[in-house]
């Protein structure tokens, strides 16, 4: 795999990124360490985590993923230099009292304190890519569709404060590059404008959902990223398993549904965007198109993300070495122009159900 450079940074990473939010919930520490070692052996040397993980979020698993990764580095001292590590500070913690007491804000001090905590848990001196997990302001994210104007006159001031905190961390050598997640074109533009105006670090990345059933990044965000030099990290390329085909026959809870799969096992996951009936029905159409072309749904969905110009690195979340190999092997699958046209034709009628 040819390395890619992330945005305005000096970070050169694999075009596949190992997502780790299953570590500490669906994956125990021993298996997580095996996945990390195998990933590196296969050439995937870029990982993404977050202070909030594992997922689904809970007080019991808060910080667990970073702790597992830190223990891996402690047990394998040479490994840290081989990995590019990305992590995230949680956004406003409404409904999650175990994160900053459930505060509805994300202040400069919150960011700095969170970063210090991540450094300690990861057992490292520097975070390669540090990201804001979701915006403070009211905007369209996590399955929302419509933006509702509000009277928040301090949106830009808050963003400036957050960017200044990230700049302090970069200046102190604790963070190499910065990014955002679950962001909009406005958010990216405003952060970049503030960086230019106040001589602060520019965003290098945006981590947003992107898959066959969610191409909202192509509704204007891709233009923003292209002109501003920001790289897309695509998360949920398999739409929480909908695009693997494992739910096609059973549905999310019917007879034969995979018992240990996230959308079967966790009610909170089914209540979100990926659990919408429309999302599954849309996924079934793409899964059948994959089979029509002699591919597994997983190969098809990942190959789509791997070869799209909009995507710098695709984040894959796995629970076993076998799943990891399947996802990495799909990098060699190339979809023809004709197949891509068929994908576009499906999107024309079924749009983006799991935003």
N, C-alpha and C positions, 0 to 999 in steps of 0.2 A: 504494500500500500504506500502510495506517495504521500508524504507529509504535507500538511496545510498550515499556513501561518494565520493566526487568529487576529483579524482586524488590525489595530494600530500597535499591537504588542510584538514582542520578539519570540512569542511562544510558537513552536513548530510541533504540531500534534498529529496523531493518526486521525484519519477521516472517520473512524469509529471510536466512540467514547463509551467507556464502561459506566453505566448508571448503577448506583449502589443502594438505592432506597429500599431494596428488599433485605439488606443486611441488618440483622437484629430483629426481624419480624418473621419473614419466611425463610431466611437463611441464617443458620447459626455461625458462630465465629470460625470454627474449623473449616466449614464448607466455603465461607466467604474468603478465607485466606487461600484456599485451593483455587477458587475462581480468579482471584487477583494474580496469583502466580501463573496460571495458565493463560490468562489474558496477555500478560507481558510476554510470555513465550510465543504467542501467536502474533505479536507485533502491535497489539493495542496498548498504548502507553499513556493514555489520557483517561482520567476518571473524573466523575462528577458526583458530589455529595452535597449535604446541607446540614446545618445545625438542627433543623426540624426532624430529620429522618431518624428512625424508619417510618415507612408509610404502610397502612394508614397511621396518621399521627396520633400519638397518645402520650400521656405523662410517663407511662412505663417505658416507652422506647425512645423518648426524646433524647437526642445526643448519642444514641446507641451506635448508629452507623459510623460516625466519625471516630468513636472510641474503638470500634473493631478495626478500622483502617489504621489508626495510630498503633494499635497492638501489632498489626502486621508489619509496619515499618520498624517497630522496636525489635521484632523477632528476625527481621531481614534488613539489617542496616544499610546494605548497598542498594536496596530497592528504591529508596526515596529519590535518589538522583536519577533514576530511570523513568519515573512517572511525572507527568504534568498533572497537578492536583487542582481541581476546581471545587469550591464550596460556596455556600450561600448563607447570608443572614436573612432570617425570616422577616417578612413584612409585618404589617399590623396584625396583632395576635388575637383579634376578636374571636371568642369562642374557644380559645386555647389558653386557659389560665396558667398552664405550666410554662408558657413562653412569655417572659417579661410581665407576668401578672395579667396577661390578656390585654395589654395596652393597645389603643387604637392608633398609636403614633410609632414612628421609627426615627428617633433623634440621632444626632451625631454621636452622642455618648453611647447610645444603644449599639450602633454599628461598631464602634471601637471595642466596646466590651464583648460583643459577640465574636468579633475577630480574635480577640485574645483567648476566648474560650475554645474556638475552633483550633487555633494553633496548639493549645495545650492538649486537646483530645487527639489531634492528628499526630502529635509528637514530632512536630516539625518547626523550623525557624521561619519559614516563609510559605505563604499560599500563592500558588502561581496565578490563579484567576479567582477573584472574589466578586460575588454577584449579589445584588438585591433580589430576593426570591420573588417578591411581587410588589406592585406599587402601593404607596400610601394613599394616593388619591383615589376617589371613586371613579372607576373606569370599567371597560369591558374585559373581563377575564374569567377563567374557570367556568366556562360554559355560558357566560352571558352573551347576549346578542345586541342589545341596544344601549347606547350611552345616554344617560340622563343628565342634562346640565344642572349644576348646583352653584351655590354662592361661595364656594371656597376660594377666597381671594388670595390665599397664601400658598397655593400649589407650587408656584415657581420658587418661593422662598424656601419651602421644605425641600424641594429637589436640590437647590443650591446647598443647603446645609448637609444633605446626605452626600452629595458629590464632594464637598469640602472634607468630610470625614474620610471618605475613600482616598482622597488625595493625601491626607495626613498619613494614612497607612502605607501608601506607596512611598511617600517621602521617608518614612521610618524604615523602609526595607522589609516590612512585614507582608506586603502584597506586591506582586509584580504587575498585574494587569487587572482591569475591572470590567464588569459587565452587569447586565440586568436580565430579568426573566419575567415572562408573562407581560411583556410590554407592548405598547402601541406605537404607531408611527409618530404621534405627538410626543410621547415620552422619550423616544430615542432622539428625535430632533431637539427637544428642549435640553436634555442632558448634554448633547453635543454642543449646543449653542452656549450653554453655561460654561462648559469646559473651555471653549474658545474665548469667551468674554473674560473669564477669571483666571486663565492660565492654570487650569486644573486638568487632571488626566482625562483623556478621551475614552469613551466606551470602546471596548474591543469586540464584545459579543452581546448577542441577544439570545436567550434560551427560551424558546417558545414551542408549543405543540406543532407538529407537522407530520402529516401522514396522508394516505390516500383518502381518508374520510375527513380530513381537516387540513385544508390548504389555505387557511385564512392568511397566512404569511404572504400569499401571492395577491392579496387584496390591498396592496399599497405599502406594506412593510418591506417587501423585497426591494422596491424602488428606493425607499429610504436607506436601507442597508447598503445597496449598491453605490449610491452617490456619496454616502458618508463613510464608507469603508469599514462597516461593521459586519461581523460574521455571525451567521445563524447556527446555533446549536439546536438541532431538532430533537425534541423529546417526545416520548410516546409514539414512535414510528409504527408500532404495532397496535396502537389504540387500546392499550391495556389488555391485549390478547384477542380483541375482536378480529384483527386481521391475520390471526394464525389459523382460523377455521375451526378452532376447538369448540366454539359455541354454536356453530352453524346448525347442527341437528337438534341440539338440546335446548338452546336458549341459555340464559344466564343461570337459571335455577331448575330447569326441567330434568327429567330422568336422563342420566348419562352425562350431566354437566360435570366438568372436571372439579373434583371436590377441593383441591388445594389451590385452584386458580383464584386470583384476586377478586374478580367480579362475582364468583360463586361464594367465596369464603367470607367476604366482608360486605355487610349491608351498607356501610358508609360509602363504599366505592360504587355500589349500584345506584345510590341516590345521586350520583354526580353525572357529569356529561357523558361518560362512556357507558353508563347504564341505560341511556335512553333507547327505547325500542327502535327509533328511527336510525340510530347509529349502527345497531346490529344489522338491520335490514340493508343498510347501505354497504356495510362490510361484507355481507354475504355475496353481493353482486361482484365486488372486486375479488373475493376469494374464488368464486366460480370462474371469473375471467382468468385468474392464475392457472387454475386446473385446465382450462381450455387450451392454454399455451404450454402445458406440460411442466408447470412449476408448482411448488407448494405455495400456499398463501403467504407463508413467512418469507420465502425467497422473493416472491413477487413484491410484497410491500416494502421490504428492505432495499431491494434493488432499485425501486422507484426513488427512495430517499437518497441512496448512495450516488445516483447519477444526476440528480437535479442540481443545476448551477446555484440555486439559492442556498443550498446546505453546505456548510463547511465541515461539520462533523455531526454524525448521527448517534444519539445516545441510546444504547441498548441496555435494558434491564433484564437480568436473568436470575434464575434460581438454581442453576446447575451448570457444570462444565459442558454437558451435552448441548444445552440450549445455547451456551456461549459459542461453541463450535458451529452450530447451525447458523447463527447470526453472522459470524465472521465469514463463513464459507459463501454466504449470499453475496459477498462483495464481488465475486467473480461473475455473477449473473448480470447480463446486459439486456435491457429491454430495447426492442427495435423502435424506430420512429412510428411504425404502424401500430404497435402495441400502445405506445404513449398517446397516440390519437384516440384509441379506444378508451383509454383511461380518461382522457379529457371529455369524451362523449358521455361517459357515465357521470362525471362531475357536473356536466351541464344540466342534468335533470335531478341529481341527488345532492348537490352542493356540499356544504360543510356542516355536518350534523353534530359534531362533537367539538365545538370550539373551546 
